[in-house]
Amino acid sequence: MAPKWQELADRLAVQIRRGDFAPGQHLPHIRELVAAGEGSKATVHAAYKALEAKGLVTSSRGHGTIVRPHKPIRLVGKRVVLREFTREDVDDVLAIIGDDAVTTWLSFDSRDGVQAVAMIEGTMERAAQKPRTEFYLGVTKRDEDRVIGFARIGLSGAQAGKLGYAVAAKEWGHGYATDAARTLITYAFKELRLHRVSAAIGPDNAASIAVAQQLGFVREGVLRDHVFTNGQWRDSVLFSVLVHEWRP
Ligand SMILES: CC(C)(COP(=O)(O)OP(=O)(O)OC[C@H]1O[C@@H](n2cnc3c(N)ncnc32)[C@H](O)[C@@H]1OP(=O)(O)O)[C@@H](O)C(=O)NCCC(=O)NCCS
């Protein structure tokens, strides 16, 4: 079992990442947490030191412990990097969500440039929300910053998240989606403390099913007429992985 200070630090880290404590806000004074039964002064102090080591808070003597400003997420995988979108990504995003070869498998139809801008701005707005409930990130290769795909986890239910991903058609088959999904799921289990991640995939989407199975997802069943896409209703096959099953 993790020491008490570690448990407290982990819990506070999740609350800070979710935005329960706003940037610039003070964490409770140590003696308040002691009074609330979180442990001794040394326990709370050690937890605060651990948060400082993670770069989540600053601690200045006498002024208390303060939450650092929102830090953009950047996750480094074996083959790809996941990072926040910027407005400069619009052409690269359009090459993905404006391509029928990609969107035929997604829950929406192909989009134009105006819709691509709106999509990016929507992800940026939701990234800044407190608490943050969507982790929608651009995927780049490790050695260049151009977006070649996206991966998304939206929080829903009890410590649960829904996964989605796509890669530009000309980049298929190099393991990018598998690595992006693996990296984002690891973040979700480790840092966001999720218990369950699910993915709803079209029954004929062999490539996406291969990605999910490679990552150890278990098939749960069929969601009937789950999405309306390409002018018709489509079933989804529901897959999930639980935190104790996760082998990154
Ligand atoms: C699904 C998708 C993201 C995969 O991206 P990718 O970067 O090519 O994925 P990876 O290279 O990591 O893995 C693809 C796997 O699918 C397998 N695959 C590809 N096409 C396949 C097919 N027609 N039949 C069976 N397996 C197939 C590959 O062999 C590979 O498995 P492997 O590593 O065991 O060999 C990409 O095809 C895509 O963007 N599709 C359209 C959008 C989409 O379907 N998103 C998911 C919605 S649920």
The ligand as an SDF file (V2000), in Angstrom:
LIG
                    3D

 48 50  0  0  0  0  0  0  0  0999 V2000
   -7.8250    3.0830  -37.4200 C   0  0  0  0  0  0  0  0  0  0  0  0
   -6.6190    3.9530  -37.7290 C   0  0  0  0  0  0  0  0  0  0  0  0
   -6.5840    5.1210  -36.7350 C   0  0  0  0  0  0  0  0  0  0  0  0
   -5.3470    3.1330  -37.5890 C   0  0  0  0  0  0  0  0  0  0  0  0
   -4.2370    3.9810  -37.7660 O   0  0  0  0  0  0  0  0  0  0  0  0
   -2.7730    3.3970  -38.0520 P   0  0  0  0  0  0  0  0  0  0  0  0
   -1.7850    4.4310  -37.6420 O   0  0  0  0  0  0  0  0  0  0  0  0
   -2.6920    2.9040  -39.4360 O   0  0  0  0  0  0  0  0  0  0  0  0
   -2.7660    2.1860  -37.0270 O   0  0  0  0  0  0  0  0  0  0  0  0
   -1.5560    1.2310  -36.6320 P   0  0  0  0  0  0  0  0  0  0  0  0
   -0.5260    1.2560  -37.7320 O   0  0  0  0  0  0  0  0  0  0  0  0
   -1.1080    1.5760  -35.2580 O   0  0  0  0  0  0  0  0  0  0  0  0
   -2.2720   -0.1800  -36.5300 O   0  0  0  0  0  0  0  0  0  0  0  0
   -3.1590   -0.5800  -37.5260 C   0  0  0  0  0  0  0  0  0  0  0  0
   -3.4320   -2.0530  -37.3580 C   0  0  0  0  0  0  0  0  0  0  0  0
   -4.5260   -2.3860  -38.1990 O   0  0  0  0  0  0  0  0  0  0  0  0
   -4.1590   -3.4430  -39.0420 C   0  0  0  0  0  0  0  0  0  0  0  0
   -4.9240   -3.2410  -40.2630 N   0  0  0  0  0  0  0  0  0  0  0  0
   -4.8750   -2.2080  -41.1100 C   0  0  0  0  0  0  0  0  0  0  0  0
   -5.7770   -2.3810  -42.0980 N   0  0  0  0  0  0  0  0  0  0  0  0
   -6.4050   -3.5450  -41.8390 C   0  0  0  0  0  0  0  0  0  0  0  0
   -7.4210   -4.2820  -42.4880 C   0  0  0  0  0  0  0  0  0  0  0  0
   -8.0030   -3.8130  -43.5850 N   0  0  0  0  0  0  0  0  0  0  0  0
   -7.7880   -5.4360  -41.9460 N   0  0  0  0  0  0  0  0  0  0  0  0
   -7.2290   -5.9170  -40.8030 C   0  0  0  0  0  0  0  0  0  0  0  0
   -6.2700   -5.2510  -40.1310 N   0  0  0  0  0  0  0  0  0  0  0  0
   -5.8610   -4.0900  -40.6590 C   0  0  0  0  0  0  0  0  0  0  0  0
   -2.6790   -3.2750  -39.2400 C   0  0  0  0  0  0  0  0  0  0  0  0
   -2.0820   -4.4660  -39.6630 O   0  0  0  0  0  0  0  0  0  0  0  0
   -2.2520   -2.8850  -37.8390 C   0  0  0  0  0  0  0  0  0  0  0  0
   -2.2320   -4.0060  -36.9820 O   0  0  0  0  0  0  0  0  0  0  0  0
   -0.8290   -4.6850  -36.6090 P   0  0  0  0  0  0  0  0  0  0  0  0
   -0.0030   -3.6200  -35.9760 O   0  0  0  0  0  0  0  0  0  0  0  0
   -1.2280   -5.7800  -35.6910 O   0  0  0  0  0  0  0  0  0  0  0  0
   -0.2380   -5.1400  -37.9080 O   0  0  0  0  0  0  0  0  0  0  0  0
   -6.6360    4.5200  -39.1760 C   0  0  0  0  0  0  0  0  0  0  0  0
   -6.8630    3.4430  -40.0500 O   0  0  0  0  0  0  0  0  0  0  0  0
   -7.7270    5.5550  -39.3570 C   0  0  0  0  0  0  0  0  0  0  0  0
   -7.5060    6.7500  -39.1290 O   0  0  0  0  0  0  0  0  0  0  0  0
   -8.9060    5.1170  -39.8110 N   0  0  0  0  0  0  0  0  0  0  0  0
  -10.0380    6.0300  -40.0140 C   0  0  0  0  0  0  0  0  0  0  0  0
  -10.5340    6.6240  -38.7190 C   0  0  0  0  0  0  0  0  0  0  0  0
  -10.9080    5.5340  -37.7160 C   0  0  0  0  0  0  0  0  0  0  0  0
  -11.3340    4.4740  -38.0840 O   0  0  0  0  0  0  0  0  0  0  0  0
  -10.7250    5.8540  -36.4320 N   0  0  0  0  0  0  0  0  0  0  0  0
  -11.1150    4.9540  -35.3770 C   0  0  0  0  0  0  0  0  0  0  0  0
  -12.5770    5.0920  -35.1210 C   0  0  0  0  0  0  0  0  0  0  0  0
  -13.1240    3.9100  -33.9150 S   0  0  0  0  0  0  0  0  0  0  0  0
  1  2  1  0
  2  3  1  0
  2  4  1  0
  2 36  1  0
  4  5  1  0
  5  6  1  0
  6  7  2  0
  6  8  1  0
  6  9  1  0
  9 10  1  0
 10 11  2  0
 10 12  1  0
 10 13  1  0
 13 14  1  0
 14 15  1  0
 15 16  1  0
 15 30  1  0
 16 17  1  0
 17 18  1  0
 17 28  1  0
 18 19  1  0
 18 27  1  0
 19 20  2  0
 20 21  1  0
 21 22  1  0
 21 27  2  0
 22 23  1  0
 22 24  2  0
 24 25  1  0
 25 26  2  0
 26 27  1  0
 28 29  1  0
 28 30  1  0
 30 31  1  0
 31 32  1  0
 32 33  2  0
 32 34  1  0
 32 35  1  0
 36 37  1  0
 36 38  1  0
 38 39  2  0
 38 40  1  0
 40 41  1  0
 41 42  1  0
 42 43  1  0
 43 44  2  0
 43 45  1  0
 45 46  1  0
 46 47  1  0
 47 48  1  0
M  END
$$$$
